[in-house]
Amino acid sequence: MAAIVGLEALTKPCEVELYSDSKYVVDAINQNWLEGWVVKNWKLNTKNPVKNIDLWKQFSCNNTMLMLTMDCQFKKINSKLS
């Protein structure tokens, strides 16, 4: 949800580094899973539905054009900081 809110706050093309402790979120963007899910009607290769489909649909709809016009990098961080 934080990635959605953060990207929705942007009003013009810019460079963004989005850090997440969720490997699922980072991989969905960096490995183009999101694009595949849209093409496959929100299904995984196993034919099961994508987890958190409502959030992914919101992310996809609200950010597709924005993501195409800016440099956005998603990076994985550890969730436990010492």
For each residue, the residues with C-beta under 8 A, 3 or more apart:
1: 4 5 55
2: 5 6 20
3: 6 7 18 20 25 59 74
4: 1 7 8 55 58 59 62 63
5: 1 2 8 9
6: 2 3 9 10 18
7: 3 4 10 16 18 59 62 63 66 67 72
8: 4 5 62 63
9: 5 6
10: 6 7 14 16 66 70
11:
12:
13: 66 69 70
14: 10 70 71
15: 70 71 72
16: 7 10 70 71 72 73
17: 73 75
18: 3 6 7 72 73 74 75
19: 74 75 76 77
20: 2 3 25 26 74 75 76 77
21: 76 77 78 79
22: 25 26 76
23: 26 27 76
24: 27 28 51
25: 3 20 22 28 29 74
26: 20 22 23 29 30 74 75 76
27: 23 24 30 31 33
28: 24 25 31 33 34 37 56
29: 25 26 32 33 34 72 74
30: 26 27 74
31: 27 28
32: 29 35 36
33: 27 28 29 36 37
34: 28 29 37 38 56 59 60
35: 32 38 39
36: 32 33 39 40
37: 28 33 34 40 42 43 44 50 56
38: 34 35 41 42 60
39: 35 36
40: 36 37 43 44 45
41: 38
42: 37 38 49 50 53 56 57
43: 37 40 47 48 49 50
44: 37 40 47 48 49 50
45: 40
46:
47: 43 44
48: 43 44
49: 42 43 44 53
50: 37 42 43 44 53 56
51: 24
52: 55 56
53: 42 49 50 56 57
54: 57 58
55: 1 4 52 58 59
56: 28 34 37 42 50 52 53 59 60
57: 42 53 54 60 61
58: 4 54 55 61 62
59: 3 4 7 34 55 56 62 63
60: 34 38 56 57 63 64
61: 57 58 64
62: 4 7 8 58 59 66
63: 4 7 8 59 60 66 67
64: 60 61 67 68
65: 68 69
66: 7 10 13 62 63 69 70
67: 7 63 64 70 72
68: 64 65
69: 13 65 66
70: 10 13 14 15 16 66 67
71: 14 15 16
72: 7 15 16 18 29 67
73: 16 17 18
74: 3 18 19 20 25 26 29 30
75: 17 18 19 20 26
76: 19 20 21 22 23 26
77: 19 20 21
78: 21 81
79: 21
80:
81: 78
82:
